[in-house]
Amino acid sequence: MIKVLGIPFDSNSSFLRGPYLAPPRIRLMATEGSANNYTEEGVEIIAGRDYQDLGDLSFSSQNSQRAYQQIKTAVSEAIADGSKLLSLGGDHSIAYPVIEAHALKHGPLHVLQLDAHGDLYENFEGNPYSHASPFARLLEKGLVNSLTQVGIRSLTQHQREQAAKYKVNIIEMKDFTMDFISALEGPLYISLDIDVLDPAFAPGISHYEPGGMSSRQLLDILLAIKLPIIGADLVEYNPIRDHHDMTAMVAFKLMKELIAKMA
């Protein structure tokens, strides 16, 4: 069983709010967007038949620690029966509790992070739950067997030191090739920050990082992965900055492709 869970939480964003609005906007593209329900490989993806939509979590508090616990509990319950889960953020901080819940179920994971940013800060602006730090938290807990980051184009010296410390495999966008795919190990978890795309392809994001990949390159990566995928998240879409639902449509297409891959 494939499940989809909306996690509309962005209180750990360091620049702009807005990703908390993303899950319902992405879903809306199934009925109000300009595309159909088919993937690029010809698989039709329909809610209720091909996946179970669990709706969105409701957060009574914006406290980061409480949200972390709530998300981890909800994800643990969703995958307890062996289901695979696609989590719709929210900012990238949700990856910390989401991936931790998967690791507690399956053991330490192999993770593919598609992102403009390393998200490896030890403690960004005094917030250990920041969306700039989820992978530092996961790595320091030993929850990740291997982390491959692709599309990165904003590494600071601190993040390079963190990457060396935890033996993170980074394919910066300036060095991008598809060669990394053959080295991926499974079972695989995919964490997809939509700002991996150049802002020209995804204007509805909080952090504009020019020089990113095209939608075609990102789709080709997903299509080329042949390993079993145990879970995924799609994060950092910010509807407030979108234009004519351009990014919502990209996110909806990515949602379909990820569901098909997990199935």
C-alpha positions, -999 to +999 in steps of 0.1 A: +000+000+000+012+035-009+001+063+014+003+101+011+005+123+042+005+161+041+028+177+067+020+215+065+047+227+089+072+254+081+080+271+114+116+260+110+121+280+078+149+304+081+138+329+055+102+329+044+070+312+055+046+296+030+055+259+025+028+250+051+003+258+023+018+233-001+000+200+004-035+210-005-023+231-034-004+201-049-034+179-045-056+205-062-037+201-095-053+167-099-086+184-106-078+220-114-044+216-131-038+212-168-024+176-166-038+141-164-031+114-139-006+095-160+032+092-153+058+094-180+060+056-182+023+054-188+011+045-153-022+060-142-021+072-105-055+077-089-062+085-052-082+058-035-071+032-060-033+035-063-027+053-030-044+062+002-045+099+010-042+103+047-050+140+045-029+166+064-016+167+099-030+194+121-006+213+143-020+229+174+014+243+183+043+258+162+068+245+188+095+227+169+101+199+194+064+191+197+060+191+159+090+168+156+074+143+180+040+146+163+054+140+129+075+111+139+045+094+157+022+100+127+047+086+102+055+056+124+018+048+126+014+052+088+041+027+079+036+003+108+016-021+085+044-021+059+030+006+038+052+030+018+047+067+025+051+099+005+052+129+028+043+163+014+059+192+032+062+218+046+098+229+049+127+204+048+128+202+086+101+175+084+127+152+069+143+147+103+113+131+120+100+114+088+133+097+080+139+088+116+105+070+117+115+051+086+149+042+100+133+029+132+111+007+111+137-005+085+171+001+101+196+027+089+188+039+055+204+048+022+191+083+014+191+103-019+187+140-012+179+161-043+184+197-032+201+230-038+213+231-002+233+206+020+211+210+051+240+199+072+244+227+096+252+216+132+230+243+146+216+269+123+207+303+140+203+285+173+176+261+161+187+225+160+154+217+142+160+242+114+153+232+078+190+238+073+199+210+097+178+178+093+206+157+078+230+167+105+205+154+131+200+121+112+237+115+106+247+122+142+221+097+154+235+070+130+201+067+112+216+069+077+239+043+062+247+065+032+237+100+021+240+111-015+233+147-022+226+158-058+222+193-072+239+212-044+252+246-052+255+266-020+279+248+003+295+267+030+329+258+045+311+245+076+288+222+055+319+209+036+334+200+070+302+183+080+301+164+048+336+152+053+329+142+089+299+121+080+313+108+046+284+124+026+287+118-012+280+152-028+274+158-065+275+195-068+254+210-097+286+223-113+299+187-115+266+171-124+264+138-143+241+108-140+269+085-129+259+086-092+229+065-099+249+033-105+264+037-070+232+042-051+223+014-027+189+002-015+165+001+000+164+038-009+147+068+006+143+099-015+141+134+000+132+158-028+135+195-021+119+212-051+145+240-050+169+215-066+154+229-097+166+261-112+141+289-102+132+293-138+115+259-136+102+262-101+096+299-090+074+288-061+102+283-036+116+304-007+153+302-015+162+311-051+195+294-060+203+300-097+221+274-116+199+244-107+188+215-128+159+215-153+127+196-148+138+172-175+170+164-157+152+158-124+126+135-140+154+116-158+170+109-124+138+095-110+131+074-141+167+060-140+164+047-104+157+010-104+162+003-067+133-004-043+122+029-028+108+025+007+096+061+012+100+097+000+093+133+009+086+163-014+093+196+004+098+234+002+072+243-024+060+278-014+026+286-030+030+323-019+058+328-044+043+307-072+032+320-106+000+306-122+006+273-103+037+266-124+055+250-094+024+233-081+021+215-115+058+205-112+052+192-077+021+173-088+040+156-116+068+147-092+042+134-067+029+110-094+063+099-104+074+092-068+042+072-061+047+051-092+084+045-083+074+033-048+048+010-062 
